[in-house]
Amino acid sequence: MLRTTRNTVAAAMLVILAACAAGNSNPFAGTWDTMATTPLGDQSSVWTILDDGTGIMSSDQGEQPVDGIVVDGNNVSFDLDVDAGGQFLTLRFSGVVEGDSLIGAFASDFGDFNVTGTRQ
């Protein structure tokens, strides 16, 4: 009886620990104030990233949905298709999250655009 109780308590503790660890699996999730350095000047935006690998980028130009976000440790990447005045471009973002800071770049056919961000 004591052995069964002890095993049940141990199993419950493992389940609780696993649930806590799983809840913190995406260091990129949250809301970010970002700044991209582009040939047209600095462009600010707010990125709202969800745990499920989707999000929204909001700027003066409107909102852009983001999906397919890949998080590997503190590394993050995704592709973004944008309409640049009737010409569609694919931007490939890759960056690193360190606590509440983000450093990365969008790669494009016109060169890389550096991006920095701070979690709100």
C-alpha positions in Angstrom: 0.0 0.0 0.0 2.8 2.5 0.9 4.7 1.5 -2.2 1.6 2.2 -4.4 1.0 5.6 -2.8 4.7 6.5 -3.2 4.7 5.5 -6.9 1.4 7.4 -7.5 2.9 10.6 -5.9 6.1 10.2 -7.9 4.1 9.8 -11.2 2.0 12.9 -10.4 5.1 15.0 -9.7 6.6 14.0 -13.1 3.4 15.0 -14.9 3.4 18.3 -13.1 7.0 19.0 -13.9 6.5 18.0 -17.6 3.5 20.4 -17.9 5.5 23.3 -16.4 8.4 22.7 -18.8 6.1 22.4 -21.8 4.4 25.7 -21.0 7.7 27.6 -21.5 8.8 26.0 -24.7 8.7 29.0 -27.1 11.1 31.9 -26.0 9.8 33.9 -29.0 6.2 34.1 -27.8 5.1 37.5 -26.7 4.8 41.0 -28.0 7.9 42.7 -29.5 8.8 46.3 -30.4 11.1 45.9 -33.4 13.1 48.1 -35.6 14.3 47.0 -39.1 17.0 48.9 -40.9 16.0 49.0 -44.6 17.1 50.9 -47.7 14.0 53.1 -47.1 15.1 54.0 -43.6 14.3 52.5 -40.2 10.9 50.7 -40.1 9.3 50.1 -36.7 6.7 47.4 -36.1 5.1 45.4 -33.3 5.2 41.6 -33.5 2.7 39.6 -31.6 3.9 36.0 -31.5 1.8 33.1 -30.2 3.0 29.8 -28.8 1.6 27.9 -31.8 4.1 29.4 -34.3 1.8 32.1 -35.7 1.6 35.8 -35.2 0.9 39.3 -36.5 3.3 42.1 -37.5 1.7 45.5 -37.1 3.2 48.7 -38.6 2.1 52.0 -40.2 1.7 49.9 -43.4 -0.9 47.7 -41.8 -1.0 44.1 -40.4 0.8 41.1 -41.8 0.0 37.6 -40.6 3.0 35.4 -39.9 2.9 31.6 -39.7 5.4 28.7 -40.0 7.6 30.2 -37.2 10.4 27.7 -36.3 11.9 27.9 -32.9 15.1 25.8 -32.2 16.4 26.6 -28.7 16.8 30.4 -28.8 17.0 30.5 -32.6 14.0 31.6 -34.5 13.2 31.7 -38.3 10.2 32.2 -40.6 9.4 33.3 -44.2 7.2 36.3 -44.8 5.6 37.1 -48.2 5.0 40.9 -48.6 3.4 43.0 -51.2 5.8 45.8 -52.0 3.7 48.0 -54.2 2.4 45.2 -56.4 5.6 43.3 -56.4 5.6 40.3 -54.0 8.8 39.5 -52.1 9.7 36.7 -49.8 11.7 37.9 -46.8 13.4 35.2 -44.7 13.9 36.1 -41.1 16.4 34.4 -38.8 17.4 35.6 -35.4 18.2 34.9 -31.8 16.1 35.5 -28.7 18.1 36.3 -25.5 15.7 37.0 -22.7 13.7 40.0 -23.7 16.0 40.9 -26.6 15.8 39.9 -30.3 18.6 40.3 -32.8 18.3 39.1 -36.4 17.9 39.9 -40.0 15.5 39.6 -42.9 17.3 38.2 -46.0 15.9 39.4 -49.3 16.8 39.7 -53.0 17.9 43.2 -52.2 20.2 42.3 -49.3 19.8 41.8 -45.6 17.8 44.1 -43.3 19.0 44.0 -39.7 16.3 43.7 -37.0 16.4 44.4 -33.3 13.6 44.0 -30.9 12.6 44.3 -27.2 9.8 42.3 -25.6 7.1 44.5 -24.2 
